[in-house]
């Protein structure tokens, strides 16, 4: 599957769009305006109990080691100049010390700061409980205690805070149930409790928060079902409940969340069917329901989500087919429908997805040809169709996807040759097409792609030689062509693929001398050349091969050495040789071929002795590669013969060591002899 993680790319932090940032700024604007009066009161003294609270905070949170502590513990009357402290009319209204290396527990004397509206202590090392006395801060609107080490339950008393708008307690060690009393904070707009160890169900009382815009309970241990009255949270824009243990179905009331822009429920235990009224969420931009137990197919009503940009239903037992209506989602950018028990073809109506950049349909039972209309998705960057039952040839229209970076069609039944039009995709970096029935040669246009880093075509029927020449394979990092029908030599141009890290060519019929240019590959860490007909005498190259591809030489089907005639009679001849070291010694044999010399003087002036062909009139085969000799029969008396021996490794279906080709070595040296009369 692709390297994409939904939350890392699309998590809550990324949703602080300009619109949300502006909303946040509007919330702070009254405070900023009021702070303009600060200069007139810099020398005024705050009440002694507020000074005491600040000094207690300094002493009990290791103030000596704070990152910034300018002014702290100064003489009375300077408190409003201390770093992080803001005053209005000689009262502390704002205390901000985020990421300032505070440690330890908060002192209870902070409860005396009755005019405090903003408490920002995020990203420190504060410990202990979230204290009930926080509810005594009657003016408090913003409570930021996230990214600390607070533990224990959320205090029920926090629900008595009359003006709280923003609660951030995420990334702590909080446990226990979410207090139903939080549903009493009618002013609450943002509640972030993610990345704790909270348990129990979502209190139904939270649905009373009619002003709540964001609820984030991600990565806790929340159980039970979603509240039936979820739709009453009419202001809700962002709902993050992913990575919990929530069960049951989606409530029918969910269709009433007309302001909902983001819904994250992935990696839970949601079951049942998708409500048709999900299609009524006209503001919805991101819907993530992957990795649940949802069944019953994809409702055609989802085609009404006019503003949807990301739709993820992967890893659910959905069943059914791909609705053509999804082709109406003109704003859709990423569609995740992998591992969802889907069948049937890709609808041609999906050609209307003009903004689609990622289409992920992996691990289903989708079938039929990949439609030509797919070439109309001109914004597409990633196409993942792996592990389906697509058949037929790849459409030439793939070459129209000028933004395509990833093409993954692994483990289908794609046949026919690779379209030369793929060579037009200058943005293409990865082609993963192993486990198909692709035939023909690799087009040179693909080898010339300037950004191609990975080409995986193993377990196909690719034929012919590999493309070679200037500027071929220039950006390649991984080349996997194992178990095909490739012939010819290894291209010298691979030595110019500077970033090449992995070269896997096992199980072909490659032959000849291994190019010394492989020594120029400084980043090569993986090399497989088993089961071919390759050789080299370059000592430096042999050293590299032995280091990266141990026993490589033994796996080559090469001619045996030291071929000689041991004896001869009028009708027989005995030959011997040195057996090759092929590891599967029962899966190959030697063939000795002999042919009579046509005339007494026919070869007198020939520099070479042409070897007898494989179909020479006189042949003999050994049982396997363990034999080092053979007696050839059927010879004629007083006749001149030429003889040679070849190693032959037949094609095999061994699941551990497959080989589609019958490998026939070059002939050994030719022996010429005359049988006695």
N, C-alpha and C positions, 0 to 999 in steps of 0.2 A: 504494500500500500504506500501510498505516498508518505513523506517525511513531515507532513502537515499535522499540527495539533491544534484543534479548534480553539481551546481556551488561550493558548499562548499567542495566537494570532488575533483572536477575536474576543479576548477576555475583557472584563469590566474596565480595566484601566484604559483600554483603547477606545472606550465609548465616551471618554471625556472630549467629545467633539467640541468644535467652536460653539455650537449652540448650548451645550451643557456647561462649558466654561463660562459663557456669558451669563447663564442662569446663576451659576455659583457666584460670579462677581456681583450680580444684583443683590444676592443675599448679604454680601459683605458691605455693600455700598453705604448703608446707614452707619455702620461702624466706622468706615473710613471717613465719612463726613464729620462724625462726631469727634474723631481723633484730631481734626484740625484745631480743636480747642486745647489740645494737650500742652502746646508751648506756653500758654498762659498760666499753667498750673504746675510747671516743672519743679518749682521750688516749694510747692505746697506739700504739707505732710499728710499722708494717708492716715486713717485711724490706726491706732497702735495695734489693734487686733489683726488688721490686715498686714501690717509690717511683720508681726509675729508669724503669721501664716507663711509669708514669703521666706523668712529666715528658717522656719521649720522645714520648708520644702528644700532649701539649700542644704541644710545639715543632714536631713534624712535620705537624700538621694545623691550623696557623695559629691556635693557641689564643688569641692576642691578639684575634682577631676572632670568637671564639665568641659565640653569643647570650647564654649564661649560663656564667660561669666562676668562680662563687663559691668561694673557698677554694683554688683551684688554685695550685700552687707555694708553698704555705705552708710553714712550718717542719716538720721531722720530727716525727712524732707526730700531725699534723693530717690525714693523708691520708684517713682514714675520714670526715672531715667535708666533704671536697671534693664539689662538686655532681656527682651522678650516680654516686658511689662508695659501695658498701656493703661492710662488713667483718663477718666473724665470727671471733672468736678471733684477732684481729690479722692476718687474711688477707683479701685482696680476693676476694669471691665474686660480686659483681654490679657491672657497669659499664654504665650507661645514659645515653647522650647522643643520643637521637634528635632530629632536626630542630634541631640546635644549631650549624649552619653550620661543621661540620668540613670541611676540604678537604685534599687531598694523599693520600699513601699511609700505610698503617698501619705503624708501626715493628715490626720483628721481635722486639723486646724484650718485646712483649705475650705472647709464648710462655712467658714465665717465670711467668705468673699461673696456677699449677698448680691453684689452688682455684676458679678462675673457673667459675661454672655458668651465668651469664646475660650475654651480650654483645649489647647493643642499640645499634646505631649507624645505624639506618634514617634515611632522608630527610636525608642530608647531601650533600656533594660529594666524597666519597672516590673516589680513583682508584687505578690500578695493578691488579695481579692479586689474585685471592682466593688468599691465600698458603697453601702446603702446611703451614707451621708451625701452622696452626690445629688440625691433628690432634694436636698436642702438648698441647693444653688438655684433659687427660684427664677433668676434671670437668665439661666444658662440656655443658650440656643444651639451651640455647636460643641459636641463632646467628641474629641479625637484622642482615643487611647489605643489605637491600632498599632500593630507591629511592636508589641512588648512581650512580657512574659507573665501577664496576669493569669491567674488560675481560679478554679472554683466556679460557682454558678453566677449568672447574671442576677443582680439583686432585684427582687420584686419591686422594691421601693422606687426603682428608676421610673416605673410607670406613673409616679406622682409628679413628675417634672412637668410643670405647666406650659413651658415655652420651647421645649426641645424641638429642633427641626432636623438635626443631623446627628446620628449616632454612628461612630466608627469604632468597633471593637474587634475588627478582623485581625487575623494572624496573632492570636494569643493562645493560651492553653485552657480556655474556658470549657466547662462541661455542664452537665445537667440539662434540664428542659429550658426551652425558651419561655420566659414568663408571659402568661396571658395578659398580665397587667400592662405590657407594652402597648396593647391595643387601646389603652386609655389616653395615649399621648396624641390628641387630635391634631396637633401642629406638626407632627412628624412627617418629614418629606423623604429622608434617606435613612435606611437601616442596613448597616453592613456588619454582618456577623460571620463572614466566611473564614475558612481555615482555622477552625477550632475543633472541639470534640463535643459539640452540642448534640443532644439526643432527643428522643420523644418526637411527637408529631408537631406539625405547624399549628399553633393555637388558632381556633376559629375566630378568636377575638381580634386577631390581626386584620381580618377583613373589614373591620370598622374604621381602619385608617384611610379615610376618604381622601386625604391629601398626600398619601405616600406615593412617591414617584419611583423609588428604587428599593427593592428588597433583595439582598444577597445573602444566601445561606450556603453557598458553595463549599464543598469539601468538609462536611460535618458527618454526623451519623443520624440524620433525621430519618424517621420512619413514618409509617402510617400513610394515609391518603391525603391528597390535596383537599383543602376546605371546599365544601360544596358551594359556599358563597364567595368564592374567589373573585367572581365577576363584579362584586360590590366595590372592589378597590378601583374606583373609576378613574383615578388620576395616575394609576400605575403605568410607567413607561418602560421600566427595566426590571425583569424578574429572573434572577440567577439562582437556580436550585440544583445545579448539576453536581454529580459525584456525592450522592447520598444514597439512602435506601428507601426512597419514597415508592409506595406501591399503589395499586388500584388504578382506575382510569382517570382520564382528564375530565373534570367536571363540565357539564353542559354550559354552565355560566361563563366559561372561559371566553366564549364568543362575545361577551359584553365589554371586554377590556379594549375599548375603542382607541385608547391612547397608547396601547402597548406597542413598543418598538422592538424589544429584545426579549426572547423567551429561551432560556437555557434550562433544559431538563435532562440532558444526556447523562448516561451512566447512572441510571436508577433502576427501578423495577416496575416502571409504569406498564400497565397491561390494557387489554381491551382494544377498542377501535378508536381511530382518530375522529373526533366530532366533526361533522360537516361544517358547523358554524365557525371552525377555525378560519374558514375562508372569509368571514366577516371582519377579521382583524385588519382593517384597511391601512393602519399605520405600521404594521409589522414589517420589520426589515431583516431580522435574523430569527430563525426558528431552528433550534437544535434539539432533537429528540432521539438522537442515536443511542445505541447500546441500551435498549430497554426490551420489553416483551410485547410490543404493540403488534397487533395483527389486523386482518380485515381489509388489507389493500390501502391504496393511496386515494383519498377522496378527490373526485374531480373538482370539488369546490376550491381546492387549494390553488387552482388556476385563477382565482379572483384576487389573490394577494398582490395587488398592483405595485406595492412598494418593496416587496421582498427582495433581498439581495443574497441572502445565504439560507439555504434550505437543506437540512441534514436529517435524514431518517435512516441512516445506515445501521446495520447490526440490529435489526428487528425482524421478526418472522412475519413481515407484512403480507407477502403473497400477492398474487394478482399481476397485472400488467402495468406498463408505463402509460399513464394517462396522456393522450395527446393534448389535453387542456393545459398542461404545464407549459406548453409552447407559447401560451399567452403571457407569461411572466416576463414582461419586457425589461424589467430592471434586474432580473436574476443574474448574479455573477458567479455563484458557486452552488452546485447541486450534488449532494452526497446521497446516493441511494445504493451503496454497496452492501453486500451480505444481507439482503432483504427478501430472499426467496422469490424474486421477481422472474417472470417468464415473458416470452414473446419478443417482438422486435423493438428497435428504437423507432418511435413515431417520426414520420417525415415532417410532421407539424412542428417538431422541435427546432426546425431551421429558423424559426422566428425568435430564438433566444439570442438576440443580437448583442447583449452585453455579457454573455456567459464567458468566463475565463477558466473555469474548472468544471469538468464533467467526470464524476466518479461513479461508475456502475459496476465495480468489481464484484466478483464472487456471487453471482446470481446464476440463473439458468436462462439468460437471455439468448436469443437465437436469431437466425436469419442473417442476411448480409449486413455489413455496415453500410448505411444508406449513403448514396452520393450526396444527398442534401447536407450531410455533415460538413461539407466544405463551405457552407454558408455561415458557419459560426466563426466569423472572421476575427473575433476577439479571443478565441480559445487559446489558452496557454498550456493547459494540462488535460489530457484525455486518457482516462484509466478505464479500460474495458477488460482487464485481466480476469481469468478464471470464469468464463462463460462458455457458451456454445455457438458463438458467432462463426459463420462459415463463408465460403466464397472468397474472392480476391479482395484485397484492399482497394478502396475506390481511389482513382487517380485524383479526385477532388481534394484529398488530404493535402495535396500540394498547394491548395489555395489558403491554407491556414497559416498565414504569414507570421502570426505571433506564437505558434505552437512551440513549446519547449520540451514537453514530455509526451511521448506516445507509448502507452503500455497496453499491449494486446496479448500478454502472456497467457498461455494455456487456453487456447480456443481451438477452432478447427479451420483457421484461415489458410487458404491455399493460393496457388498462383504465385507469380513473382512479386518482388518488391517494386512498387511503382517508381519509375525514374523521377517522377514529379516530387518525391520526397526531397530530392536534391535542391529544390527551390526554397526549402524552409531554413532560411539562414539563422533563425532564432533557435532552431532545434538543438537540444543538448543531450537528450537521452531517448534511445529507442530500445524498448524491452519487448521482444517478440518471440521469446523462447517457447517451446512446447506447442508448435503449430505444424502446418504441412506446407510451409512456404518453399517454393522451388525457384529454379533459375539462379543466375549469378547476382552478386551484390553490385548494384549500379555504381559506376565510378562517381556519379554525382553525389552519392551519399558519402563516399570517402572524402570528397572535397568540401563537405560542410565545415565552415570555419569554427563553429562552436561545439561540434559533436564531441561529448566527453564519454559517452557510454553507448555501446552497441552490443546487445545481447540477442543472439539468434540461435542459441543452442537447441538441440533436438528439433531440427527442421530437416529439409531436404535441399539445402542450399548447395549449388553445384558450381563447377568452374573454378578458375583461379581468383585469388583475392586481388582487388584493384591495387595498382602500384604506380608510382610516379611522383613527380614534384607536387608539393602542397597537399598530398594525400594524408589523411589521418592526423592533421597537424595539432589538434587540441585533445586528442583521444587520451582518456585515462583508463578505461576498462573496455576490453574487447573479448567477448565470450562467444566463440563459434564452435563449441564442442559438439560432437556427434552430428555432423552433417556429411556432405559428399564433396567437400572441397578437394581440389586437385592443384597440382603445380607447386611452386616454391612459396616460402614465406616472403612477403614483400620486403624489399630493402627499405622502403619508405617508412615502415614501422619504426625504424631506428631514428627517424626524425620526429616521431611523436613524443616530444620532450616530456610531457607530464604522464606518459603511460605508466600505470602502476600494476595493471593486471592484464595478462595475455594468456588466454585459455583456448587452445586449439586441439585438444585431445579428441581422438576418435574420428579422424578424417582420413584422407588419402593424400596428404601433403608429402612432397618428396623433394629430393635434392639437398643442396648444401644450405645449412642454416646461416642466414646472413650475419656477418660480423658486426653489422650496424646495431644489433641488439645490445652490444657493449656500450653504446652511447646513451642508453636509457637509464639515467641516474636515479629515477624514482621507482624502478621496477621492483616489486616485492612479491609478485605472484606470477608463476609461469607454469603452464601445463602443455606439454607437447607429446604426451603419451599416445601410443597406438597410431603412428604414422609411418613414413618411410624416410625419415630425416637423418642427416649425418653431418658431422663437422670434424675437422682435424685441428681446428684453431685451439691451442691450449688455454688461452684466456677465456674463450667462449665456453669451452668444456668446463672450466672451473666455475663460471657463472651458472651454467645449466645444472651442474651437480649440486650447487648450493641451493638453487631455487626449485629444482625439479629432480629430486633424487631418483636414481634408477631410470632416468629418461632414456638412456641409450639402450637398455635391455628391452624396452617396450617398442623399439623400432623394428619393423619387418625389413631386414636387410639381408643381402646375400651372404651365405656362409663362406668362411675363409678356408684356405688350404685345400681347395678342391683338386683331387688327383685320381688317376686311374691306378688301381692297385694291381689288377691282373686282368687278363682277357683270354677267352677261348674263341673258337670259331664262331660261336653263336651267343656268347655272353661277355659281359665286362663288369668288373667290380670296381666301385668308386668309393672314396671316403672324403670327408671334410670335417671341419670343426663346427660343431653345432652352435647355433646362436643361443643367447640367454633369455629368450622370450619367456616372461613369467608364467603365462598360461600355456605351458608346454604341451598340453593335450589338445589345444585349440588351433594348431597349425601343423603343416607338414612340408616336406621338401619334395620337389619334383625334378627328376633328372630327365632331360630331353636329349635325344640323339638323332642326327640326320646324316645320311650318307653324303659324302662330297660328290657333286655331280660329275666331275671329270678329273683325270689324273693331274692335269696342269691348270685347272680352272682358277686356282687361287694362288698360283706360284708368285705372282707379283702384287698380291694384295697386302697392304700394311696390316690390316686387322683381319681377324677371323670372325665373320658374322656368326652370332650365336644361333643355335637352333631355336625355332619359335616354340611357343607353348603347345601348339598343336602339331609338333613334329611327329613323324610316323612312329617313332619308338619312344616310349615314355615309361617312367616308373615313379611311384610315389611311396614315401615312407608312411608309417602309421602316425607319427607325430614328430614334434621338434626334438624329442630325446634321441632319435636315431642319428647316427653320424656316418652312415654308409648305406649302400644299396647295390644289389646285383641287377644289372639291366639284361634282359633276355630278348630273344627274337632278332638278334643280329645275323647278318649274312657273313659267311666265311670270305676271307680275302677281300675285305671291303674297307675303304677309308671312311671314317666317321668323325664328325664333330659332336662334342657333348658339353653340356653345362648343367648347372643346378640352380634352382631358384627356391627362395622361401615363400610360402603362401599361407596367409592368415585369412581364412574364410570369414565372411560376415557372420555375426552371431547376435543372439537376442538375450545374452546374459544380462540380467537386470543390474548387476553391479559393474560390469565391464562391457557395455554395449558397443557394437561396431556395425555400422550400416554398409561398410565397404568390404570387398574382398581385396586384401592388400597383397600385391605380388611384387617381390623385390626385383631389382635389376639382376640380370644373370651374373653368376660368378664367372671367373675366367674360363675361356673356352679351351677344352682339351681336344686335340686331334690325334687319332690313333687308327691303326689298321688291324683288323682281326686276322688271326692266322688262317691259312688255307684249310 
